Each structure stands twice: as C-alpha cells, then as structure tokens.
C-alpha cells in the first residue's frame, strides 16, 4: 500500500511518495467515506500552506471531490492548519483536508485529515482510509477540471480568515493587552501565521515586528520547526530591540516557539506550565490538564496544587483532544510545541497560543521570566533530557 498515516497525517518526500496520483487516491478514499456516511453533500473544506506544490495538490484534491460529486469548500490562499480545522466546525462539515507537511523538511509534503468539529482524524478513520486507498489503487479516479468545478458550483472558494481571527479576538482579553503597549517580535518561519497573528496583535495595539515573513519553499534552509536551534534570529531580534516576547510558529502554524524578555528560549514544557498556571491562578478557571507521555510532570504538580488532575495519553494530538473532550480539561499539549485550550478549536493552534501568552503578560503585569520564577519558587525545578534515535523501517516494525 502506498499511503500510511502517522500520528500527524500522511507525509512523504515530494516526487517519491507525495505524488499527484497518491493525492488523488487519498482524496477519492475520503470522498468515498463521506458518501458512505451520507455526509458527502455537506462538503469537504480543503486548504494548503506555502510549501512547494501545496496549492497545486489542494487543487488536485478539489478536482477529485468534484469528480465524486462531493462539494469542495476551497480556501484559495495559504492557510494555517488551525484555520482549516476551525473551518470544519464553522461550516459544520464532516471532513477537512490540509495540504502540509507541518514542521518537516522542505523536501516533504503531505495531507492532514480532520473530522467533524475540526478534530484530527482518529486511528480508526485513517485505518479505514488506508483500506479504501488499497482497494482504489490501479483504478481511474474521476476528476472535474478546477475551473469547471467552480463554474458548476461543486468547488466553492471561501475566505474564513476573518471569522477565525474574530473567534480568537473574542476569546482573548484584548482590553488588557491594549492597556500595555507591548512590543512583540513575530517569526512565521516563512510559513502562514503572519496575517492572522499580526492582525490580532495590531488590533490589540501591540508594536509588532515581523521577520522571515516572505514565502520561501526552502524555509531559509532551516527546518520550519520553532526550537532552540532554529530561533537564533528571533532571539537576537528580541534582545536587540528589547521586545517583551518573541513568538515563532512552524510551517503550518499549529505549533509555536517562544523567546522570553531576556532573550531565552522557552521550552514548550515551560509554555504549557505557564499557560495552565495562568488560567488557574490568574483567570480563575477550573479543570484538568492533558499531556502525552513525553511531556513535563510539572503539569501534574500544578494540577494537584489546584485540586485538579493531569491525564497522560500516547503521542499524537488526536489522543490529547479526545481526552480533553472526555474530561473537560482546561489545556492539553505536547513537548513538541503543540497545545490547545478549552473553548477554542479541537487541535493545536500556535496563533491562539501566542495570543494567549501576550494576554498573560498584559493581565499579570509580569514578564515571562518573572512568571517562570514564580512557578519555580512554588513547584521547584523540573528538567527534561531529550535524545534523538534513528531506526530503519525494519527496526521500527520490530520495536
């Protein structure tokens, strides 16, 4: 079988596994599943990021949906993955697709599939799609040319960006941010977060400086993943211009990285702890937290302090969002930089998380470094050691 889903969708090297034929097969399987469930006429939203071939692949998917008689709601501009997830819920659809390889190297592209409510597709859904793809291989996939699909109404171009931005603005304390005149540095890492993030922060009267904002399908020769090794430019900018915070997002804007007021990289574990602590102590929220097995136990300590519980789940954000829905948790996240908060979308959103961090600085009147010291004074020091290991496909299967 040519297509296998991982914990974050299907990703392959462009021209090797990521081909037009495979994009069409995956989309045909999704259309077939929607029709079997009698949700096909509701339509499928399709969006794409700035990677090489992303827009073209999104159009290939739209043409297959049209060929199957399934309406396609097409976002015809580079879109953050959380915007596409938001759109699934906003338009009350059963499925959505994002053409992206997220934070993978530039030679990769892929597709993330979302289900009702804007959730990451479960293992059951992706297993069903893999089985359908296997049955479709070797068969012709009917398509309708893109412009013909638009004229015939089976492909409808939509622009949900304003609705998405408004949803974040409504959920963030904009008045508190406006009162502070904060200076924010933003690094989209040549990805898709600039329009939404800058609009939100400028509306809150922040002074916003943006670096690495143009489109570069090679991501400046870096991995489009906001970590301690890739954010040296943002670190230098925050230090030189005395910014209150530096915010970076990965290629499709569902993860974030943060540089604090002292120019230090904040590990995602710290970001999760800061936000959970802020929501409980300063905003008076109540509820559990959810983390995966590789994420800090500091969340457990904070939860226990406030009479709540922290739930541990396997790697893969679909497990986090599912457990959050089950428990009504306040926050869920991973040490890789993805998180979400109750009341927002059912998946990772670096744009919303960054906006909430700015709100935290404004509401508390404290710098990030001060808030982190407050947490350490209360709970002690938690350290994380990470190692990367490489295995062959055979070794992976054995393990």
MARZA-678373 format. One record per residue (C-alpha): x, y, z; residue number from 1; chain. Coordinates in steps of 0.05 Angstrom, whole numbers. Layout:
<rs>
u | v | w | k | c
X | Y | Z | NUM | A
...
</rs>
This chain:
<rs>
u | v | w | k | c
0 | 0 | 0 | 1 | A
28 | 68 | -20 | 2 | A
-2 | 112 | 35 | 3 | A
6 | 104 | 110 | 4 | A
-17 | 155 | 161 | 5 | A
27 | 173 | 220 | 6 | A
9 | 209 | 285 | 7 | A
1 | 275 | 247 | 8 | A
-26 | 256 | 179 | 9 | A
6 | 230 | 116 | 10 | A
75 | 257 | 97 | 11 | A
123 | 236 | 42 | 12 | A
182 | 263 | 1 | 13 | A
157 | 304 | -58 | 14 | A
162 | 264 | -123 | 15 | A
174 | 199 | -85 | 16 | A
112 | 183 | -43 | 17 | A
80 | 252 | -49 | 18 | A
53 | 249 | -120 | 19 | A
-9 | 272 | -156 | 20 | A
-33 | 201 | -161 | 21 | A
-28 | 189 | -86 | 22 | A
-62 | 256 | -70 | 23 | A
-119 | 235 | -116 | 24 | A
-124 | 166 | -85 | 25 | A
-126 | 194 | -14 | 26 | A
-179 | 245 | -34 | 27 | A
-221 | 192 | -70 | 28 | A
-220 | 149 | -8 | 29 | A
-243 | 208 | 34 | 30 | A
-299 | 224 | -14 | 31 | A
-320 | 150 | -13 | 32 | A
-321 | 150 | 63 | 33 | A
-363 | 214 | 65 | 34 | A
-413 | 186 | 15 | 35 | A
-419 | 121 | 54 | 36 | A
-433 | 160 | 118 | 37 | A
-483 | 203 | 78 | 38 | A
-444 | 267 | 96 | 39 | A
-417 | 278 | 26 | 40 | A
-466 | 332 | 7 | 41 | A
-444 | 374 | 67 | 42 | A
-378 | 382 | 31 | 43 | A
-304 | 379 | 49 | 44 | A
-261 | 440 | 64 | 45 | A
-192 | 440 | 31 | 46 | A
-134 | 487 | 48 | 47 | A
-59 | 490 | 37 | 48 | A
5 | 521 | 64 | 49 | A
64 | 553 | 30 | 50 | A
103 | 491 | 14 | 51 | A
124 | 471 | -56 | 52 | A
65 | 440 | -94 | 53 | A
16 | 454 | -37 | 54 | A
-33 | 497 | -77 | 55 | A
-29 | 450 | -136 | 56 | A
-42 | 389 | -92 | 57 | A
-101 | 424 | -60 | 58 | A
-130 | 436 | -129 | 59 | A
-119 | 363 | -147 | 60 | A
-158 | 344 | -85 | 61 | A
-214 | 393 | -102 | 62 | A
-219 | 363 | -172 | 63 | A
-227 | 293 | -144 | 64 | A
-281 | 315 | -95 | 65 | A
-318 | 349 | -152 | 66 | A
-310 | 287 | -194 | 67 | A
-342 | 246 | -139 | 68 | A
-399 | 296 | -132 | 69 | A
-376 | 319 | -63 | 70 | A
-376 | 395 | -56 | 71 | A
-308 | 425 | -41 | 72 | A
-301 | 488 | 1 | 73 | A
-233 | 514 | -24 | 74 | A
-191 | 564 | 15 | 75 | A
-154 | 598 | -42 | 76 | A
-96 | 628 | -3 | 77 | A
-42 | 598 | 41 | 78 | A
-78 | 580 | 106 | 79 | A
-55 | 560 | 176 | 80 | A
-75 | 489 | 193 | 81 | A
-114 | 513 | 255 | 82 | A
-155 | 558 | 208 | 83 | A
-173 | 496 | 166 | 84 | A
-192 | 458 | 230 | 85 | A
-234 | 518 | 252 | 86 | A
-269 | 519 | 184 | 87 | A
-291 | 446 | 191 | 88 | A
-330 | 467 | 253 | 89 | A
-350 | 535 | 228 | 90 | A
-383 | 507 | 165 | 91 | A
-409 | 445 | 203 | 92 | A
-374 | 396 | 157 | 93 | A
-356 | 323 | 167 | 94 | A
-286 | 328 | 138 | 95 | A
-229 | 375 | 122 | 96 | A
-161 | 369 | 89 | 97 | A
-97 | 410 | 98 | 98 | A
-41 | 402 | 47 | 99 | A
20 | 410 | 91 | 100 | A
79 | 372 | 120 | 101 | A
78 | 417 | 181 | 102 | A
148 | 423 | 211 | 103 | A
181 | 370 | 166 | 104 | A
240 | 388 | 120 | 105 | A
225 | 425 | 55 | 106 | A
231 | 362 | 12 | 107 | A
167 | 335 | 45 | 108 | A
94 | 350 | 34 | 109 | A
32 | 315 | 59 | 110 | A
-41 | 318 | 79 | 111 | A
-75 | 323 | 147 | 112 | A
-147 | 299 | 152 | 113 | A
-197 | 328 | 201 | 114 | A
-265 | 303 | 222 | 115 | A
-329 | 335 | 250 | 116 | A
-315 | 391 | 299 | 117 | A
-246 | 402 | 269 | 118 | A
-212 | 344 | 303 | 119 | A
-151 | 305 | 279 | 120 | A
-174 | 242 | 246 | 121 | A
-174 | 183 | 294 | 122 | A
-134 | 119 | 283 | 123 | A
-200 | 85 | 263 | 124 | A
-214 | 137 | 210 | 125 | A
-144 | 135 | 180 | 126 | A
-144 | 58 | 181 | 127 | A
-209 | 60 | 142 | 128 | A
-179 | 109 | 92 | 129 | A
-117 | 65 | 83 | 130 | A
-161 | 5 | 68 | 131 | A
-202 | 44 | 18 | 132 | A
-139 | 71 | -15 | 133 | A
-114 | -1 | -23 | 134 | A
-179 | -20 | -58 | 135 | A
-175 | 41 | -104 | 136 | A
-103 | 30 | -127 | 137 | A
-98 | 14 | -201 | 138 | A
-167 | 44 | -216 | 139 | A
-180 | 110 | -251 | 140 | A
-202 | 167 | -205 | 141 | A
-255 | 212 | -237 | 142 | A
-239 | 287 | -234 | 143 | A
-270 | 352 | -257 | 144 | A
-224 | 408 | -280 | 145 | A
-217 | 461 | -226 | 146 | A
-247 | 520 | -263 | 147 | A
-304 | 476 | -289 | 148 | A
-317 | 454 | -218 | 149 | A
-320 | 527 | -196 | 150 | A
-368 | 546 | -252 | 151 | A
-412 | 486 | -236 | 152 | A
-415 | 501 | -162 | 153 | A
-381 | 437 | -138 | 154 | A
-319 | 477 | -119 | 155 | A
-334 | 539 | -77 | 156 | A
-279 | 587 | -60 | 157 | A
-286 | 611 | 13 | 158 | A
-249 | 662 | 57 | 159 | A
-257 | 642 | 130 | 160 | A
-196 | 681 | 156 | 161 | A
-237 | 739 | 185 | 162 | A
-283 | 691 | 222 | 163 | A
-223 | 654 | 251 | 164 | A
-188 | 718 | 273 | 165 | A
-253 | 744 | 304 | 166 | A
-261 | 679 | 343 | 167 | A
-191 | 688 | 374 | 168 | A
-203 | 762 | 388 | 169 | A
-268 | 744 | 425 | 170 | A
-232 | 693 | 468 | 171 | A
-172 | 737 | 487 | 172 | A
-173 | 796 | 536 | 173 | A
-159 | 849 | 483 | 174 | A
-173 | 907 | 531 | 175 | A
-118 | 884 | 578 | 176 | A
-68 | 878 | 520 | 177 | A
-87 | 947 | 493 | 178 | A
-71 | 978 | 560 | 179 | A
1 | 954 | 560 | 180 | A
32 | 975 | 493 | 181 | A
72 | 911 | 487 | 182 | A
128 | 901 | 437 | 183 | A
124 | 833 | 401 | 184 | A
171 | 802 | 351 | 185 | A
139 | 750 | 305 | 186 | A
176 | 697 | 264 | 187 | A
129 | 658 | 218 | 188 | A
190 | 618 | 194 | 189 | A
169 | 633 | 122 | 190 | A
102 | 599 | 138 | 191 | A
30 | 621 | 143 | 192 | A
18 | 654 | 211 | 193 | A
34 | 727 | 194 | 194 | A
-34 | 751 | 170 | 195 | A
-74 | 724 | 229 | 196 | A
-23 | 736 | 285 | 197 | A
-4 | 805 | 263 | 198 | A
-77 | 826 | 254 | 199 | A
-95 | 802 | 324 | 200 | A
-36 | 836 | 357 | 201 | A
-41 | 902 | 319 | 202 | A
-115 | 904 | 335 | 203 | A
-93 | 898 | 408 | 204 | A
-46 | 958 | 396 | 205 | A
18 | 918 | 403 | 206 | A
80 | 942 | 368 | 207 | A
93 | 882 | 321 | 208 | A
157 | 869 | 283 | 209 | A
159 | 810 | 234 | 210 | A
220 | 772 | 208 | 211 | A
222 | 716 | 157 | 212 | A
154 | 734 | 130 | 213 | A
162 | 723 | 55 | 214 | A
147 | 657 | 21 | 215 | A
208 | 612 | 15 | 216 | A
192 | 539 | -2 | 217 | A
261 | 521 | 26 | 218 | A
246 | 556 | 92 | 219 | A
311 | 594 | 91 | 220 | A
350 | 529 | 91 | 221 | A
324 | 513 | 161 | 222 | A
276 | 462 | 189 | 223 | A
210 | 501 | 196 | 224 | A
204 | 478 | 269 | 225 | A
209 | 531 | 324 | 226 | A
261 | 502 | 372 | 227 | A
324 | 524 | 408 | 228 | A
367 | 510 | 346 | 229 | A
325 | 547 | 294 | 230 | A
305 | 611 | 331 | 231 | A
373 | 646 | 337 | 232 | A
350 | 703 | 292 | 233 | A
288 | 715 | 334 | 234 | A
329 | 711 | 397 | 235 | A
377 | 764 | 371 | 236 | A
319 | 808 | 349 | 237 | A
285 | 805 | 417 | 238 | A
350 | 821 | 453 | 239 | A
369 | 878 | 406 | 240 | A
301 | 911 | 405 | 241 | A
282 | 897 | 477 | 242 | A
217 | 862 | 459 | 243 | A
170 | 836 | 512 | 244 | A
163 | 769 | 475 | 245 | A
185 | 734 | 412 | 246 | A
135 | 686 | 380 | 247 | A
152 | 636 | 325 | 248 | A
106 | 587 | 291 | 249 | A
123 | 526 | 249 | 250 | A
108 | 518 | 175 | 251 | A
33 | 509 | 182 | 252 | A
26 | 549 | 247 | 253 | A
-2 | 495 | 292 | 254 | A
60 | 495 | 337 | 255 | A
97 | 553 | 369 | 256 | A
164 | 571 | 400 | 257 | A
176 | 629 | 447 | 258 | A
234 | 674 | 465 | 259 | A
225 | 709 | 531 | 260 | A
241 | 781 | 552 | 261 | A
313 | 761 | 569 | 262 | A
324 | 730 | 500 | 263 | A
320 | 659 | 526 | 264 | A
284 | 602 | 490 | 265 | A
224 | 576 | 529 | 266 | A
217 | 501 | 520 | 267 | A
145 | 481 | 503 | 268 | A
142 | 446 | 570 | 269 | A
150 | 514 | 603 | 270 | A
98 | 546 | 557 | 271 | A
47 | 493 | 576 | 272 | A
62 | 502 | 650 | 273 | A
58 | 578 | 645 | 274 | A
-9 | 577 | 610 | 275 | A
-40 | 525 | 655 | 276 | A
-17 | 562 | 717 | 277 | A
-42 | 628 | 688 | 278 | A
-110 | 600 | 671 | 279 | A
-119 | 570 | 740 | 280 | A
-89 | 624 | 785 | 281 | A
-100 | 689 | 748 | 282 | A
-163 | 674 | 707 | 283 | A
-196 | 630 | 759 | 284 | A
-211 | 573 | 711 | 285 | A
-220 | 503 | 737 | 286 | A
-205 | 438 | 702 | 287 | A
-155 | 383 | 687 | 288 | A
-95 | 383 | 641 | 289 | A
-76 | 331 | 588 | 290 | A
-5 | 315 | 565 | 291 | A
29 | 260 | 526 | 292 | A
79 | 211 | 556 | 293 | A
138 | 256 | 535 | 294 | A
113 | 320 | 567 | 295 | A
131 | 351 | 634 | 296 | A
104 | 326 | 700 | 297 | A
104 | 398 | 724 | 298 | A
33 | 399 | 696 | 299 | A
16 | 344 | 746 | 300 | A
43 | 386 | 803 | 301 | A
4 | 448 | 782 | 302 | A
-60 | 407 | 774 | 303 | A
-53 | 376 | 843 | 304 | A
-40 | 444 | 875 | 305 | A
-107 | 469 | 849 | 306 | A
-144 | 405 | 864 | 307 | A
-145 | 382 | 792 | 308 | A
-115 | 323 | 754 | 309 | A
-67 | 315 | 696 | 310 | A
-81 | 258 | 647 | 311 | A
-27 | 222 | 608 | 312 | A
-40 | 198 | 537 | 313 | A
1 | 168 | 479 | 314 | A
38 | 212 | 429 | 315 | A
-8 | 242 | 377 | 316 | A
-51 | 303 | 387 | 317 | A
-114 | 264 | 369 | 318 | A
-105 | 229 | 436 | 319 | A
-99 | 296 | 472 | 320 | A
-161 | 327 | 440 | 321 | A
-201 | 263 | 453 | 322 | A
-182 | 262 | 527 | 323 | A
-197 | 337 | 533 | 324 | A
-267 | 326 | 505 | 325 | A
-277 | 267 | 553 | 326 | A
-253 | 304 | 616 | 327 | A
-269 | 377 | 600 | 328 | A
-195 | 393 | 612 | 329 | A
-171 | 465 | 611 | 330 | A
-109 | 454 | 569 | 331 | A
-75 | 399 | 530 | 332 | A
-7 | 397 | 497 | 333 | A
57 | 363 | 478 | 334 | A
131 | 378 | 490 | 335 | A
138 | 387 | 415 | 336 | A
104 | 455 | 417 | 337 | A
30 | 440 | 403 | 338 | A
-25 | 458 | 451 | 339 | A
-98 | 479 | 455 | 340 | A
-143 | 509 | 507 | 341 | A
-215 | 493 | 525 | 342 | A
-265 | 533 | 485 | 343 | A
-221 | 540 | 423 | 344 | A
-211 | 490 | 366 | 345 | A
-202 | 416 | 379 | 346 | A
-129 | 416 | 357 | 347 | A
-63 | 452 | 360 | 348 | A
-61 | 526 | 346 | 349 | A
3 | 566 | 351 | 350 | A
-32 | 631 | 333 | 351 | A
-83 | 626 | 390 | 352 | A
-29 | 602 | 439 | 353 | A
15 | 661 | 422 | 354 | A
-43 | 709 | 431 | 355 | A
-58 | 679 | 499 | 356 | A
14 | 686 | 521 | 357 | A
11 | 760 | 503 | 358 | A
-53 | 766 | 544 | 359 | A
-18 | 732 | 602 | 360 | A
37 | 784 | 603 | 361 | A
-14 | 840 | 599 | 362 | A
-62 | 814 | 653 | 363 | A
-9 | 795 | 704 | 364 | A
35 | 855 | 691 | 365 | A
94 | 808 | 696 | 366 | A
148 | 790 | 647 | 367 | A
154 | 718 | 623 | 368 | A
218 | 709 | 662 | 369 | A
184 | 734 | 726 | 370 | A
125 | 687 | 717 | 371 | A
172 | 628 | 706 | 372 | A
209 | 645 | 770 | 373 | A
142 | 647 | 806 | 374 | A
127 | 577 | 783 | 375 | A
196 | 551 | 802 | 376 | A
191 | 582 | 871 | 377 | A
124 | 547 | 881 | 378 | A
137 | 479 | 850 | 379 | A
213 | 471 | 846 | 380 | A
256 | 456 | 785 | 381 | A
235 | 406 | 732 | 382 | A
286 | 387 | 679 | 383 | A
277 | 349 | 614 | 384 | A
331 | 309 | 577 | 385 | A
317 | 291 | 505 | 386 | A
354 | 244 | 457 | 387 | A
341 | 230 | 383 | 388 | A
350 | 160 | 355 | 389 | A
346 | 136 | 284 | 390 | A
320 | 67 | 264 | 391 | A
310 | 31 | 198 | 392 | A
238 | 14 | 178 | 393 | A
253 | -59 | 197 | 394 | A
277 | -38 | 266 | 395 | A
217 | 6 | 276 | 396 | A
170 | -51 | 260 | 397 | A
208 | -98 | 307 | 398 | A
207 | -47 | 364 | 399 | A
</rs>
